[in-house]
């Protein structure tokens, strides 16, 4: 069984880091390069950077800032946002990123996932699912930073992404994002119990206990952390940090 990875998931907006709440409001965090340096010292497992406006604005990744991030970072890196061209993905890997995260363009052109996996390997492709409950309590997949409905259900879309060649899935609860109230364990478990690739739970972590819960009950192979690693606490100021290793072991054993 894979050791549970605990992964800071950082949001890029222009050339700054921000943190979202339910994909709507955004709080400024700071400079991504300084943040990377702190995470280097904290020796985190890996980092994920998501450009939250690239797809909505129909633009390519900001290669300049990604080059700066890769030059500073000592741990494995993943990037998502504005990826719709195989050549751009090759450039991302050449810069020094190990994985790419595909969300909006996978829905627009599912074969895109297969082409990436065929060229670079499934291990380099993370299929991203952003899900929100509708008025009837059913989950639906959204794209373009939570602004576009797809009509797709998470489990069916997760199975399709796996079939297309995604080697890992990032499952984000839009409703829980930035709330500190805990992961959507039901959503995570519904996907993780049906697929055979690792599932990264994302959205809502506020305590170390939440991490243990989504791994044990939600069957997540890894967890992504946002607010927990960039704020001192709920409604408190910015402080880049990482959970204590002893506490993590206690909840994950």
C-alpha positions in Angstrom: 0.0 0.0 0.0 1.3 3.5 -0.9 2.3 5.7 2.0 -0.3 8.5 2.3 1.0 11.7 0.6 0.1 15.1 2.1 0.3 17.6 -0.7 0.0 21.4 -0.5 -2.3 22.6 -3.3 -1.5 26.2 -4.2 -3.6 28.5 -6.4 -2.1 30.9 -8.8 -3.9 34.0 -10.0 -1.7 36.1 -12.3 1.7 35.8 -10.6 0.4 35.7 -7.0 -0.8 32.9 -4.7 -4.4 33.1 -3.5 -6.8 30.9 -1.5 -10.4 30.4 -2.6 -13.6 29.8 -0.6 -16.1 27.6 -2.5 -14.4 28.7 -5.7 -15.9 32.2 -5.3 -14.0 34.6 -3.0 -10.2 34.7 -3.2 -7.8 35.8 -0.5 -4.2 37.0 -1.3 -1.5 34.7 0.1 1.7 36.1 -1.3 4.6 35.4 -3.6 4.8 31.8 -4.9 8.6 31.7 -5.0 9.0 32.6 -1.3 6.3 30.1 -0.5 8.2 27.3 -2.4 11.3 28.2 -0.4 9.4 27.7 2.9 8.0 24.3 1.7 11.5 23.3 0.7 12.6 23.8 4.3 9.5 21.9 5.6 10.3 19.0 3.3 6.8 18.4 2.0 6.1 15.4 -0.2 5.2 17.3 -3.3 3.4 20.5 -4.5 0.5 21.1 -6.8 0.1 24.5 -8.5 -3.3 25.3 -10.2 -3.8 28.4 -12.3 -7.4 29.1 -11.5 -8.1 31.7 -14.2 -6.2 30.3 -17.2 -9.0 28.2 -18.6 -11.7 30.8 -17.9 -9.6 33.4 -19.7 -8.7 31.1 -22.6 -4.9 31.6 -22.1 -1.9 29.5 -21.9 0.1 28.8 -18.7 2.4 31.5 -17.4 5.6 29.8 -18.3 7.7 32.5 -16.7 6.4 32.0 -13.2 6.5 28.2 -13.7 10.2 28.3 -14.6 10.9 30.3 -11.5 8.9 27.9 -9.3 10.7 24.8 -10.8 14.1 26.4 -10.4 13.5 26.9 -6.6 11.6 23.7 -5.8 13.3 20.6 -4.4 10.2 18.3 -4.4 8.1 16.8 -7.2 5.7 19.3 -8.8 2.4 19.2 -10.6 0.7 21.9 -12.6 -2.8 22.5 -13.9 -4.5 25.4 -15.7 -4.9 26.4 -19.4 -3.5 23.2 -20.7 -4.9 22.4 -24.2 -1.9 21.8 -26.3 0.5 18.8 -26.2 3.5 21.0 -27.0 2.7 23.2 -24.0 2.6 20.1 -21.8 6.0 19.0 -23.1 7.3 22.4 -22.2 5.9 22.1 -18.7 7.7 18.8 -18.2 10.9 20.2 -19.7 10.8 23.0 -17.2 10.9 20.5 -14.4 7.3 19.5 -13.5 6.6 15.8 -13.1 2.8 15.8 -13.5 0.1 17.8 -15.1 -3.5 18.3 -13.9 -6.2 18.3 -16.6 -9.7 19.5 -15.9 -11.6 21.7 -18.3 -10.0 20.4 -21.5 -10.6 16.8 -20.6 -14.4 17.5 -20.7 -14.1 19.4 -24.0 -11.8 16.8 -25.6 -11.6 13.5 -23.7 -9.1 12.1 -26.2 -6.7 14.8 -25.0 -6.1 12.7 -21.8 -5.2 9.6 -23.9 -2.8 11.5 -26.2 -1.0 12.9 -23.1 -0.8 9.4 -21.5 0.4 7.8 -24.7 3.2 10.4 -25.2 4.3 11.0 -21.6 2.9 8.0 -19.6 -0.2 7.7 -17.4 1.8 8.4 -14.3 2.3 12.0 -15.4 -1.5 12.7 -15.8 -3.8 13.7 -13.0 -7.4 13.9 -14.0 -9.1 16.7 -12.0 -12.8 16.5 -10.9 -14.4 19.6 -9.4 -17.8 18.6 -7.9 -20.7 20.5 -6.4 -24.1 19.3 -5.0 -27.2 20.6 -6.8 -30.5 21.5 -5.2 -31.5 17.8 -5.1 -28.3 16.8 -3.4 -26.8 15.1 -6.4 -23.1 15.7 -7.3 -22.3 17.3 -10.6 -18.9 18.0 -12.3 -18.0 21.6 -13.1 -15.2 23.0 -15.2 -13.6 26.4 -15.8 -13.0 27.2 -12.2 -16.4 26.0 -11.1 -18.2 28.3 -13.6 -19.4 25.8 -16.2 -21.8 22.9 -15.7 -21.1 19.6 -17.4 -24.1 17.4 -16.5 -21.6 14.7 -15.6 -21.7 12.7 -12.4 -18.4 12.2 -10.5 -18.2 8.4 -10.4 -19.0 8.0 -14.1 -16.6 10.7 -15.1 -13.8 9.3 -12.8 -14.2 5.9 -14.4 -14.0 7.5 -17.9 -10.9 9.5 -16.9 -9.2 6.3 -15.7 -10.2 4.5 -18.9 -8.8 7.3 -21.0 -5.4 7.1 -19.3 -5.3 9.3 -16.2 -2.9 7.7 -13.7 -4.3 9.6 -10.7 -7.4 11.6 -9.8 -7.8 14.9 -7.9 -11.3 15.0 -6.4 -12.3 18.5 -5.2 -15.5 19.4 -3.3 -16.4 22.9 -4.4 -18.9 23.1 -1.5 -16.2 22.3 1.1 -13.4 24.4 -0.5 -11.9 26.8 2.0 -14.4 26.1 4.7 -12.1 24.3 7.2 -15.1 22.0 7.8 -13.5 18.8 6.6 -13.4 16.9 3.3 -16.5 15.6 1.6 -15.8 12.0 2.7 -18.9 10.7 0.8 -17.8 12.2 -2.5 -14.2 10.9 -2.1 -15.3 7.4 -1.1 -17.8 7.2 -4.0 -15.0 7.7 -6.5 -12.1 6.0 -4.7 -14.2 2.8 -4.2 -14.8 2.5 -7.9 -11.5 3.3 -9.6 -8.1 1.5 -9.5 -5.9 4.6 -9.6 -4.9 6.7 -6.6 -7.4 9.4 -5.5 -6.2 12.7 -4.0 -8.9 14.2 -1.7 -9.2 18.0 -1.9 -11.3 20.7 -0.4 -12.2 21.5 3.2 -9.3 20.3 5.4 -9.1 22.2 8.7 -7.5 19.8 11.1 -5.2 16.8 11.0 -8.2 14.7 12.1 -9.9 15.5 8.8 -6.9 14.0 7.0 -7.2 10.7 8.9 -11.0 10.6 8.3 -10.8 11.0 4.5 -8.0 8.4 4.2 -9.7 5.8 6.4 -13.4 6.4 5.6 -13.0 8.1 2.2 -10.4 5.6 0.9 -8.2 8.5 -0.4 -4.6 7.6 -1.3 -3.4 11.1 -0.8 -4.7 14.4 0.5 -4.3 18.0 -0.8 -4.2 20.9 1.7 -5.0 24.5 0.9 -6.1 26.8 3.8 -4.4 24.6 6.4 -0.9 25.2 5.0 -1.2 28.9 4.2 -3.1 30.4 7.2 -2.4 30.3 10.9 -6.0 29.1 11.4 -9.6 29.8 10.4 -10.1 33.6 10.0 -6.4 34.2 11.0 -3.5 35.7 9.0 -1.2 34.1 6.5 1.4 31.7 7.8 2.9 29.1 5.5 3.2 25.9 7.5 2.7 22.1 7.4 1.2 19.6 9.8 3.4 18.0 12.4 4.7 14.6 11.3 3.9 13.0 14.6 0.3 14.2 14.5 0.0 12.9 10.9 1.3 9.5 11.8 -1.2 9.2 14.7 -4.2 9.9 12.5 -3.0 7.8 9.5 -1.9 4.7 11.4 
